């Protein structure tokens, strides 16, 4: 079956981002594979069941979770900015946005720059998913991205707001929702 997952190149980038850091995900991935809760298909790594992935993630205390996610996001944003191949770049953008959205707009409310970055990446992910004809998922990213806009989006983030609205129109129309 086609499991939601992450490109193996994303995992490799994270593993080699900070060699002095104690965060070694290799061991955790090996244990997961040995216990049959990890599936590798081609170049994609995925947990065998989304429920297990969510429960594993929920075991990390929030006080540790946010800094860990921000560190991973920093690593992936840097990779997104230097990678030139479209297919790989799309994988990195989608992985980055998934982590951003695990943090959520409530956490970024006090940081305009971070909120703006998270909004931009959600817009980019929405566009990627529209190009891949994954319209329902695109709408989710676009709606989530709008939550990161601070203040009145039309006044403070006009072009981002136009991008969200116009892409939501395209995705909804493609799904047969012209209203």
C-alpha positions as CSV (number, residue, x, y, z in Angstrom):
1,X,0.0,0.0,0.0
2,X,1.0,3.6,-0.5
3,X,1.9,4.8,2.9
4,X,2.5,8.5,3.7
5,X,6.1,8.9,4.4
6,X,9.3,10.9,4.0
7,X,11.9,10.7,1.3
8,X,15.1,8.8,2.5
9,X,17.2,11.7,1.4
10,X,15.4,13.9,4.0
11,X,16.3,11.4,6.7
12,X,20.0,11.3,5.6
13,X,20.1,15.1,5.6
14,X,18.8,15.2,9.2
15,X,21.2,12.5,10.3
16,X,24.2,14.4,9.0
17,X,23.1,17.9,10.0
18,X,24.9,18.2,13.3
19,X,27.3,15.4,14.0
20,X,28.1,16.7,17.4
21,X,24.5,16.5,18.5
22,X,23.3,13.6,20.6
23,X,20.2,13.2,18.4
24,X,20.8,9.9,16.6
25,X,17.8,8.8,14.7
26,X,19.6,5.9,13.1
27,X,19.2,3.8,16.1
28,X,15.6,4.6,16.6
29,X,14.9,3.8,12.9
30,X,16.7,0.5,13.2
31,X,14.7,-0.5,16.2
32,X,11.5,0.4,14.4
33,X,12.5,-1.6,11.4
34,X,13.4,-4.6,13.5
35,X,10.0,-4.5,15.1
36,X,8.2,-4.2,11.8
37,X,6.7,-0.8,12.4
38,X,8.8,0.9,9.7
39,X,8.4,0.3,6.0
40,X,10.8,1.3,3.3
41,X,9.4,1.4,-0.2
42,X,11.8,2.6,-2.9
43,X,13.1,5.9,-1.7
44,X,10.4,6.5,0.9
45,X,10.4,5.6,4.6
46,X,7.1,5.4,6.4
47,X,5.7,4.0,9.7
48,X,3.6,1.0,9.0
49,X,0.7,2.7,10.7
50,X,-0.1,6.3,11.2
51,X,-1.5,5.6,14.6
52,X,1.8,4.2,15.8
53,X,3.6,7.2,14.4
54,X,1.3,9.7,16.2
55,X,1.5,7.8,19.5
56,X,5.3,7.7,19.3
57,X,5.4,11.4,18.6
58,X,3.0,12.1,21.4
59,X,5.3,10.4,23.9
60,X,7.8,13.3,23.4
61,X,7.0,15.9,26.1
62,X,5.9,19.2,24.5
63,X,8.7,21.1,26.2
64,X,11.2,18.9,24.3
65,X,9.1,18.5,21.1
66,X,9.0,22.1,20.0
67,X,12.8,22.7,20.2
68,X,13.4,19.4,18.4
69,X,11.0,20.2,15.6
70,X,12.5,23.7,15.2
71,X,16.0,22.2,14.9
72,X,14.7,19.8,12.3
73,X,13.0,22.6,10.4
74,X,16.1,24.7,10.4
75,X,18.0,21.8,8.9
76,X,15.4,21.2,6.2
77,X,14.8,24.9,5.4
78,X,18.5,25.2,4.7
79,X,18.4,22.1,2.4
80,X,15.2,23.5,0.6
81,X,17.1,26.7,-0.2
82,X,20.1,25.1,-1.7
83,X,18.6,22.0,-3.5
84,X,18.0,22.6,-7.2
85,X,16.3,19.4,-8.4
86,X,12.6,19.8,-8.5
87,X,11.5,16.4,-7.3
88,X,13.9,16.4,-4.4
89,X,13.1,20.0,-3.5
90,X,9.4,19.1,-3.4
91,X,10.1,16.2,-1.0
92,X,12.0,18.5,1.3
93,X,9.4,21.2,1.2
94,X,6.6,18.8,2.1
95,X,8.6,17.2,4.9
96,X,9.4,20.7,6.3
97,X,5.8,21.8,6.2
98,X,4.7,18.7,7.9
99,X,7.0,19.5,10.8
100,X,6.0,23.2,10.8
101,X,2.3,22.2,11.1
102,X,3.1,19.9,14.0
103,X,4.2,23.0,15.9
104,X,1.1,25.0,14.9
105,X,0.2,28.6,14.6
106,X,-0.4,29.1,18.3
107,X,3.3,28.6,19.0
108,X,4.4,31.0,16.3
109,X,1.9,33.8,17.2
110,X,4.6,35.9,18.9
111,X,7.2,35.6,16.2
112,X,6.1,37.4,13.0
113,X,9.2,36.2,11.0
114,X,8.6,32.6,11.9
115,X,4.8,32.9,11.2
116,X,5.6,34.4,7.8
117,X,8.1,31.6,7.0
118,X,5.6,28.9,8.0
119,X,2.9,30.6,5.9
120,X,5.1,30.8,2.8
121,X,6.1,27.1,3.1
122,X,2.4,26.1,3.4
123,X,1.6,28.1,0.3
124,X,4.5,26.4,-1.5
125,X,3.4,23.0,-0.4
126,X,-0.2,23.7,-1.5
127,X,1.1,24.6,-4.9
128,X,3.2,21.5,-5.1
129,X,0.2,19.3,-4.2
130,X,-2.0,21.1,-6.8
131,X,0.6,20.3,-9.4
132,X,0.5,16.6,-8.2
133,X,-3.4,16.7,-8.4
134,X,-3.7,16.1,-4.7
135,X,-6.3,18.8,-4.3
136,X,-7.8,17.8,-1.0
137,X,-4.4,17.8,0.7
138,X,-3.5,21.0,-1.0
139,X,-6.5,22.7,0.5
140,X,-5.5,21.5,4.0
141,X,-2.1,23.0,3.6
142,X,-3.4,26.3,2.2
143,X,-6.0,26.6,5.0
144,X,-3.3,25.8,7.6
145,X,-1.0,28.4,6.0
146,X,-3.6,31.1,6.4
147,X,-3.7,30.4,10.1
148,X,0.0,31.6,10.3
149,X,-0.9,35.0,8.8
150,X,-0.9,37.5,11.6
151,X,-3.2,40.5,11.8
152,X,-5.3,41.3,8.8
153,X,-3.8,39.2,6.0
154,X,-5.0,41.5,3.3
155,X,-3.2,44.5,4.9
156,X,-0.1,42.9,6.3
157,X,0.4,40.0,3.9
158,X,-1.4,40.9,0.8
159,X,0.5,38.7,-1.7
160,X,0.5,35.7,0.6
161,X,-3.2,36.1,1.1
162,X,-3.9,36.4,-2.6
163,X,-1.7,33.2,-3.1
164,X,-3.7,31.3,-0.6
165,X,-7.1,32.4,-1.8
166,X,-6.3,31.9,-5.5
167,X,-4.8,28.4,-5.0
168,X,-7.7,27.4,-2.8
169,X,-10.0,28.4,-5.6
170,X,-8.0,26.3,-8.1
171,X,-8.0,23.2,-5.8
172,X,-11.7,23.5,-4.9
173,X,-12.7,24.0,-8.6
174,X,-10.7,20.9,-9.5
175,X,-12.6,18.9,-6.9
176,X,-15.9,20.1,-8.4
177,X,-16.6,22.8,-5.7
178,X,-17.1,25.9,-7.9
179,X,-18.7,27.9,-5.1
